[in-house]
């Protein structure tokens, strides 16, 4: 975007599937916030001057299915409607638009994206080019092939060696990802995944810890804020996708030699791709302590509220300073605080309960709306000085929320 000063920003549009933490951070940073999102949760509306959502929640009405009902075009159309009524200075991106270059370019013409330009986002999300660049950097990553038909998938899976991961080339949240131990499982996985995306990734399975890095970068420099443990496929939270994203624990508990390797590789990636502002990198850390790069999320991450609580910083403020002034945040002294975000999914079809009384609840649906089985119910933020005690406390709150639900088959 064109050269501006921080004081030129007053009104910000946050746009993506999941915006509550981003909108709240922007408001705490002193901005007037507008939002375009998918869910239309109650706590998002409370922090925004105005918000438009793909779902219009109404008591007794269903909220549909994220996997089939969401489209990036919906968010663009809602942004256009909002921008007809308000003059907004810049847009901040959350999840959902990473793989939609055409949408991002059009959005950027309507309101400048404060952060990575759509062309930079495309470079990190174009899987063939991205892994080629990782090879140039000497960054470890799972051997990966992009295929479009079953014969290609068979050949590449055999060459890579089982087990493999079969995943759509686009998408978010780990939806539609499958693991295949042999050719028969791969055939079934390919058929399922190819229904979601014409291009399918065949990737070597790396056994290890799912992790992410939250960093802030300017054009020539980057600083890792935190390394985070990813919570993946947790059935106890109602997640039915084996690789479905369920939240994070911040920070990651790992030896210093491992965290140093992670920080080094993600910061090199940020500099290499010229990323600016808040960015995330997903990793799998092998049992040998090697960080394997899975993908870059060139926008705000779902970890942001936990990172803010652990470090005592405002991520939107840090993002704006990095993008506009090229100034990176000063890292605070090491903290012993842990913070976790857990995403709860409806274990079966239910009427959303009144969740506002529960401490630490985010992404709050309107009481009485109908949520289908395995659809997101809410998020829970918990803090503690001891990771195990914190997660035990979270488990108790999750159980209380479940007991408050009114299940329905109607």
VEXDREN-2710 file (C-alpha; in Angstrom, 1 decimal):
% VEXDREN-2710
k/r/px/py/pz
1/UNK/0.0/0.0/0.0
2/UNK/1.1/3.6/-0.4
3/UNK/3.2/5.3/2.2
4/UNK/1.1/6.5/5.1
5/UNK/1.6/7.3/8.8
6/UNK/0.2/5.4/11.7
7/UNK/-2.0/8.4/12.6
8/UNK/-3.7/8.1/9.2
9/UNK/-5.5/5.0/10.4
10/UNK/-8.7/5.4/12.3
11/UNK/-11.1/2.8/10.9
12/UNK/-10.1/-0.8/10.2
13/UNK/-12.0/-3.6/8.5
14/UNK/-11.3/-7.1/9.8
15/UNK/-12.2/-9.8/7.4
16/UNK/-12.2/-13.6/7.5
17/UNK/-13.9/-16.6/8.9
18/UNK/-12.9/-16.1/12.5
19/UNK/-12.5/-12.4/13.7
20/UNK/-13.4/-12.1/17.3
21/UNK/-9.8/-12.0/18.7
22/UNK/-8.6/-9.8/15.8
23/UNK/-11.4/-7.3/16.2
24/UNK/-11.0/-7.1/20.0
25/UNK/-7.2/-6.5/19.6
26/UNK/-7.8/-3.7/17.0
27/UNK/-10.3/-2.1/19.4
28/UNK/-7.9/-2.2/22.3
29/UNK/-5.3/-0.6/20.1
30/UNK/-7.6/2.4/19.7
31/UNK/-9.2/1.8/16.3
32/UNK/-12.8/2.0/15.2
33/UNK/-13.5/-1.6/14.0
34/UNK/-15.7/-2.9/11.3
35/UNK/-16.0/-6.6/10.5
36/UNK/-17.0/-9.1/7.8
37/UNK/-17.0/-12.7/8.8
38/UNK/-18.8/-16.0/8.4
39/UNK/-20.4/-16.8/11.8
40/UNK/-21.8/-13.5/13.1
41/UNK/-21.1/-14.3/16.8
42/UNK/-22.4/-12.1/19.5
43/UNK/-19.0/-11.0/21.0
44/UNK/-17.9/-9.9/17.5
45/UNK/-20.8/-7.6/17.3
46/UNK/-20.1/-6.1/20.7
47/UNK/-16.6/-4.8/19.8
48/UNK/-17.4/-3.5/16.3
49/UNK/-19.0/-0.3/15.0
50/UNK/-20.8/-2.6/12.5
51/UNK/-20.3/-6.1/11.3
52/UNK/-21.8/-8.1/8.4
53/UNK/-21.8/-11.9/8.4
54/UNK/-22.6/-14.7/6.1
55/UNK/-24.8/-16.4/8.7
56/UNK/-27.7/-14.3/10.1
57/UNK/-28.1/-16.1/13.4
58/UNK/-31.7/-16.4/14.6
59/UNK/-33.1/-18.4/17.5
60/UNK/-34.6/-21.7/16.3
61/UNK/-32.8/-21.5/12.9
62/UNK/-29.9/-23.6/11.7
63/UNK/-26.5/-22.2/11.0
64/UNK/-25.7/-24.7/8.3
65/UNK/-22.3/-26.3/7.5
66/UNK/-19.0/-24.3/7.3
67/UNK/-17.4/-26.8/4.9
68/UNK/-20.2/-26.6/2.3
69/UNK/-21.7/-23.1/2.9
70/UNK/-18.6/-20.9/3.2
71/UNK/-17.1/-19.2/0.1
72/UNK/-14.6/-16.3/-0.1
73/UNK/-17.0/-14.6/-2.5
74/UNK/-19.5/-14.2/0.3
75/UNK/-17.0/-12.2/2.3
76/UNK/-16.1/-10.0/-0.6
77/UNK/-19.7/-9.2/-1.3
78/UNK/-20.3/-8.3/2.3
79/UNK/-17.2/-6.1/2.3
80/UNK/-18.5/-4.2/-0.7
81/UNK/-21.8/-3.6/1.1
82/UNK/-20.0/-2.3/4.2
83/UNK/-17.7/-0.1/2.2
84/UNK/-20.6/1.6/0.4
85/UNK/-21.7/3.0/3.8
86/UNK/-18.4/3.8/5.5
87/UNK/-15.0/5.2/4.6
88/UNK/-12.5/2.6/6.0
89/UNK/-8.8/3.2/6.0
90/UNK/-7.4/-0.4/5.7
91/UNK/-8.2/-4.1/6.0
92/UNK/-6.8/-6.7/8.3
93/UNK/-7.0/-10.4/7.2
94/UNK/-7.8/-13.4/9.3
95/UNK/-8.4/-16.9/8.0
96/UNK/-10.4/-18.0/4.9
97/UNK/-9.0/-15.9/2.1
98/UNK/-5.4/-17.1/1.9
99/UNK/-5.9/-19.2/-1.2
100/UNK/-8.3/-16.8/-3.1
101/UNK/-5.9/-14.5/-5.0
102/UNK/-8.6/-13.0/-7.2
103/UNK/-10.7/-12.1/-4.2
104/UNK/-7.7/-10.6/-2.4
105/UNK/-6.7/-8.5/-5.4
106/UNK/-10.2/-7.2/-5.7
107/UNK/-10.5/-6.5/-2.0
108/UNK/-7.2/-4.6/-2.1
109/UNK/-8.6/-2.3/-4.8
110/UNK/-11.6/-1.5/-2.6
111/UNK/-9.7/-1.0/0.6
112/UNK/-5.9/-1.4/1.0
113/UNK/-4.9/-4.5/2.8
114/UNK/-2.6/-3.5/5.7
115/UNK/-0.1/-6.3/5.6
116/UNK/1.1/-8.6/2.8
117/UNK/0.2/-7.7/-0.7
118/UNK/-2.0/-10.3/-2.5
119/UNK/1.0/-11.1/-4.8
120/UNK/3.1/-12.0/-1.7
121/UNK/0.3/-14.1/-0.2
122/UNK/0.0/-16.0/-3.5
123/UNK/3.7/-16.8/-3.5
124/UNK/3.5/-18.4/-0.1
125/UNK/0.3/-20.3/-0.9
126/UNK/1.3/-21.6/-4.4
127/UNK/2.4/-25.0/-3.1
128/UNK/4.7/-26.0/-6.0
129/UNK/6.6/-22.8/-6.0
130/UNK/6.6/-22.5/-2.2
131/UNK/8.3/-25.9/-1.6
132/UNK/10.7/-25.1/-4.4
133/UNK/11.7/-22.0/-2.6
134/UNK/12.1/-23.9/0.7
135/UNK/14.6/-26.2/-1.1
136/UNK/16.5/-23.1/-2.1
137/UNK/16.6/-21.9/1.5
138/UNK/17.6/-25.3/2.8
139/UNK/14.5/-25.5/4.9
140/UNK/13.3/-29.0/5.8
141/UNK/9.8/-29.9/4.6
142/UNK/7.9/-33.0/3.8
143/UNK/8.4/-34.3/0.3
144/UNK/5.4/-33.0/-1.6
145/UNK/3.8/-33.5/-5.0
146/UNK/0.8/-31.7/-6.5
147/UNK/-1.5/-34.0/-8.5
148/UNK/-4.7/-33.8/-10.4
149/UNK/-5.7/-37.4/-11.1
150/UNK/-5.6/-40.8/-9.4
151/UNK/-2.8/-42.2/-11.6
152/UNK/-0.5/-39.2/-10.7
153/UNK/-1.5/-39.7/-7.1
154/UNK/-0.6/-43.4/-7.2
155/UNK/2.8/-42.8/-8.8
156/UNK/3.7/-39.9/-6.5
157/UNK/2.6/-41.8/-3.4
158/UNK/4.8/-44.8/-4.4
159/UNK/7.8/-42.5/-5.1
160/UNK/7.4/-40.6/-1.9
161/UNK/6.8/-43.7/0.2
162/UNK/3.9/-44.6/2.5
163/UNK/2.5/-43.4/4.8
164/UNK/1.5/-40.2/3.0
165/UNK/-0.9/-37.3/3.8
166/UNK/-3.5/-36.5/1.1
167/UNK/-4.8/-32.9/1.4
168/UNK/-6.6/-30.2/-0.7
169/UNK/-4.2/-27.7/-2.0
170/UNK/-6.4/-24.9/-0.6
171/UNK/-8.6/-24.6/2.4
172/UNK/-8.0/-24.0/6.1
173/UNK/-8.4/-25.5/9.5
174/UNK/-7.2/-29.0/8.5
175/UNK/-10.5/-29.8/6.8
176/UNK/-10.5/-32.7/4.4
177/UNK/-6.9/-33.9/5.2
178/UNK/-6.4/-37.7/5.1
179/UNK/-3.6/-40.0/6.0
180/UNK/-3.0/-43.1/3.9
181/UNK/-0.9/-46.1/5.0
182/UNK/-1.1/-48.0/1.7
183/UNK/-2.3/-47.7/-1.9
184/UNK/-5.9/-48.7/-1.1
185/UNK/-6.2/-46.1/1.6
186/UNK/-4.6/-43.5/-0.7
187/UNK/-7.1/-44.3/-3.5
188/UNK/-10.0/-43.7/-1.1
189/UNK/-8.4/-40.6/0.4
190/UNK/-7.7/-39.1/-3.1
191/UNK/-11.3/-39.6/-4.1
192/UNK/-12.6/-37.8/-1.0
193/UNK/-10.1/-34.9/-1.2
194/UNK/-10.5/-34.4/-5.0
195/UNK/-14.2/-33.6/-4.4
196/UNK/-13.0/-30.5/-2.4
197/UNK/-10.2/-29.3/-4.7
198/UNK/-9.1/-30.0/-8.2
199/UNK/-5.4/-30.0/-7.1
200/UNK/-4.5/-32.4/-4.4
201/UNK/-1.3/-32.6/-2.4
202/UNK/0.5/-35.9/-1.7
203/UNK/2.9/-35.3/1.2
204/UNK/5.2/-37.5/3.2
205/UNK/3.9/-38.2/6.6
206/UNK/6.1/-36.8/9.3
207/UNK/5.6/-38.2/12.8
208/UNK/6.1/-35.6/15.5
209/UNK/4.6/-32.5/17.3
210/UNK/2.3/-30.2/15.5
211/UNK/3.4/-26.7/16.1
212/UNK/3.2/-23.1/14.8
213/UNK/5.2/-20.0/15.0
214/UNK/3.7/-16.5/15.5
215/UNK/6.0/-13.8/14.2
216/UNK/6.0/-10.1/13.2
217/UNK/8.2/-9.0/10.3
218/UNK/9.2/-6.0/8.3
219/UNK/10.6/-6.2/4.8
220/UNK/14.1/-7.0/5.9
221/UNK/13.8/-8.4/9.4
222/UNK/11.6/-10.7/11.5
223/UNK/11.1/-11.6/15.1
224/UNK/9.4/-14.8/16.5
225/UNK/6.9/-13.8/19.2
226/UNK/6.1/-17.4/20.3
227/UNK/6.3/-21.0/19.3
228/UNK/3.0/-22.7/19.9
229/UNK/1.7/-26.3/20.3
230/UNK/-1.1/-27.0/17.9
231/UNK/-4.1/-29.0/19.1
232/UNK/-5.2/-31.2/16.2
233/UNK/-8.1/-33.7/15.8
234/UNK/-9.2/-33.8/19.4
235/UNK/-12.3/-35.9/19.6
236/UNK/-12.9/-34.9/23.2
237/UNK/-13.6/-31.4/21.9
238/UNK/-16.1/-32.7/19.3
239/UNK/-13.7/-32.5/16.3
240/UNK/-14.4/-35.2/13.8
241/UNK/-11.7/-34.3/11.3
242/UNK/-8.5/-36.3/12.1
243/UNK/-6.3/-33.3/11.3
244/UNK/-8.9/-30.6/12.2
245/UNK/-7.6/-27.5/14.0
246/UNK/-8.8/-27.4/17.6
247/UNK/-6.7/-24.5/19.0
248/UNK/-3.2/-24.0/20.6
249/UNK/-1.2/-24.0/23.7
250/UNK/1.2/-21.0/24.0
251/UNK/4.1/-21.3/24.4
252/UNK/5.4/-24.6/23.0
253/UNK/7.2/-26.7/25.6
254/UNK/10.4/-27.9/23.9
255/UNK/14.2/-27.9/24.4
256/UNK/16.0/-24.6/23.6
257/UNK/18.0/-26.3/20.8
258/UNK/14.7/-27.2/19.1
259/UNK/13.0/-23.8/19.6
260/UNK/16.2/-22.1/18.2
261/UNK/16.0/-24.2/15.1
262/UNK/12.3/-23.3/14.7
263/UNK/12.9/-19.6/15.1
264/UNK/15.8/-19.6/12.7
265/UNK/13.9/-21.3/9.9
266/UNK/10.6/-19.3/10.2
267/UNK/12.4/-16.0/10.3
268/UNK/14.5/-16.9/7.2
269/UNK/11.2/-17.7/5.5
270/UNK/9.6/-14.4/6.4
271/UNK/12.6/-12.5/5.1
272/UNK/12.9/-14.6/1.9
273/UNK/9.3/-14.0/1.0
274/UNK/9.3/-10.3/2.1
275/UNK/6.4/-10.9/4.5
276/UNK/5.3/-8.0/6.6
277/UNK/3.3/-7.6/9.8
278/UNK/1.7/-10.6/11.7
279/UNK/2.4/-14.0/10.1
280/UNK/2.3/-17.6/11.1
281/UNK/4.2/-20.7/10.0
282/UNK/2.9/-24.2/10.6
283/UNK/5.5/-26.9/11.5
284/UNK/5.8/-30.5/12.4
285/UNK/8.8/-31.1/14.8
286/UNK/10.1/-34.6/14.3
287/UNK/11.1/-36.9/17.1
288/UNK/14.7/-36.0/16.2
289/UNK/14.0/-32.3/16.9
290/UNK/13.9/-31.2/13.2
291/UNK/11.3/-28.6/12.3
292/UNK/9.6/-29.5/9.0
293/UNK/7.8/-26.6/7.4
294/UNK/4.2/-27.3/6.4
295/UNK/2.8/-24.0/5.3
296/UNK/2.8/-20.2/5.8
297/UNK/-0.3/-18.4/7.0
298/UNK/0.4/-14.8/5.7
299/UNK/-2.1/-13.1/8.0
300/UNK/-3.3/-13.0/11.6
301/UNK/-3.5/-16.3/13.3
302/UNK/-5.9/-18.0/15.7
303/UNK/-3.2/-17.9/18.4
304/UNK/-3.2/-14.2/18.7
305/UNK/-5.2/-13.7/21.9
306/UNK/-3.0/-16.3/23.6
307/UNK/0.2/-14.7/22.4
308/UNK/-1.0/-11.3/23.6
309/UNK/-1.8/-12.7/27.1
310/UNK/1.5/-14.5/27.4
311/UNK/3.7/-11.6/26.2
312/UNK/1.6/-8.7/27.3
313/UNK/1.6/-7.0/23.9
314/UNK/-1.1/-5.9/21.4
315/UNK/-0.6/-7.7/18.1
316/UNK/-2.6/-5.3/16.0
317/UNK/-0.4/-2.4/17.3
318/UNK/2.7/-4.4/16.6
319/UNK/1.4/-5.3/13.1
320/UNK/0.6/-1.7/12.2
321/UNK/4.1/-0.5/13.4
322/UNK/5.8/-3.2/11.4
323/UNK/3.9/-2.5/8.2
324/UNK/4.0/1.3/8.3
325/UNK/7.2/2.1/10.1
326/UNK/9.2/-1.1/9.7
327/UNK/9.5/-1.2/13.5
328/UNK/9.5/-4.6/15.2
329/UNK/8.3/-5.2/18.8
330/UNK/10.8/-5.5/21.6
331/UNK/10.4/-9.0/23.1
332/UNK/9.6/-9.0/26.8
333/UNK/11.5/-11.0/29.3
334/UNK/10.8/-14.7/29.4
335/UNK/7.5/-15.5/31.0
336/UNK/6.3/-18.6/32.8
337/UNK/2.6/-18.0/31.9
338/UNK/0.7/-20.5/29.6
339/UNK/-2.4/-19.7/27.7
340/UNK/-4.5/-22.1/25.6
341/UNK/-7.3/-21.6/23.1
342/UNK/-9.6/-24.6/22.7
343/UNK/-12.2/-24.7/20.0
344/UNK/-15.3/-26.7/21.0
345/UNK/-17.5/-28.4/18.4
346/UNK/-21.1/-29.6/18.8
347/UNK/-21.0/-33.3/19.7
348/UNK/-24.4/-33.7/18.1
349/UNK/-27.1/-31.4/16.8
350/UNK/-28.0/-28.9/19.5
351/UNK/-29.5/-25.6/20.5
352/UNK/-26.8/-23.2/21.5
353/UNK/-26.9/-22.5/25.2
354/UNK/-26.3/-19.1/26.9
355/UNK/-22.6/-19.1/27.0
356/UNK/-21.8/-15.6/28.2
357/UNK/-21.8/-16.7/31.9
358/UNK/-18.8/-18.9/31.3
359/UNK/-15.5/-17.2/31.9
360/UNK/-13.1/-17.1/28.9
361/UNK/-15.6/-18.0/26.2
362/UNK/-15.2/-16.5/22.8
363/UNK/-17.0/-16.9/19.5
364/UNK/-20.3/-16.9/21.2
365/UNK/-23.4/-17.9/19.2
366/UNK/-26.8/-16.5/19.7
367/UNK/-28.6/-18.6/22.4
368/UNK/-31.2/-20.9/20.7
369/UNK/-29.6/-21.1/17.3
370/UNK/-29.3/-24.7/15.9
371/UNK/-25.8/-26.0/15.5
372/UNK/-25.2/-29.2/13.5
373/UNK/-23.0/-32.0/14.8
374/UNK/-19.3/-31.3/14.5
375/UNK/-19.8/-27.6/13.7
376/UNK/-18.0/-25.0/15.8
377/UNK/-19.8/-24.1/19.1
378/UNK/-17.4/-21.7/20.7
379/UNK/-13.8/-21.1/21.8
380/UNK/-12.4/-21.2/25.3
381/UNK/-9.4/-19.1/26.5
382/UNK/-7.7/-20.3/29.7
383/UNK/-4.5/-19.2/31.4
384/UNK/-2.2/-20.7/34.1
385/UNK/1.4/-21.0/35.3
386/UNK/1.3/-24.8/34.9
387/UNK/0.3/-26.3/31.6
388/UNK/-1.2/-29.5/32.9
389/UNK/-3.3/-27.7/35.6
390/UNK/-4.5/-25.2/33.0
391/UNK/-5.7/-27.9/30.6
392/UNK/-7.4/-29.7/33.4
393/UNK/-9.3/-26.5/34.3
394/UNK/-10.2/-26.2/30.6
395/UNK/-11.5/-29.8/30.5
396/UNK/-13.8/-29.0/33.5
397/UNK/-15.2/-25.9/31.7
398/UNK/-15.7/-27.9/28.5
399/UNK/-17.7/-30.5/30.5
400/UNK/-19.8/-27.8/32.1
401/UNK/-20.6/-26.3/28.7
402/UNK/-21.6/-29.7/27.3
403/UNK/-23.9/-30.2/30.2
404/UNK/-25.6/-26.9/29.5
405/UNK/-26.4/-27.8/25.9
406/UNK/-29.9/-28.8/24.8
407/UNK/-29.5/-31.6/22.2
408/UNK/-32.1/-31.9/19.5
409/UNK/-32.9/-34.3/16.6
410/UNK/-35.6/-32.0/15.1
END
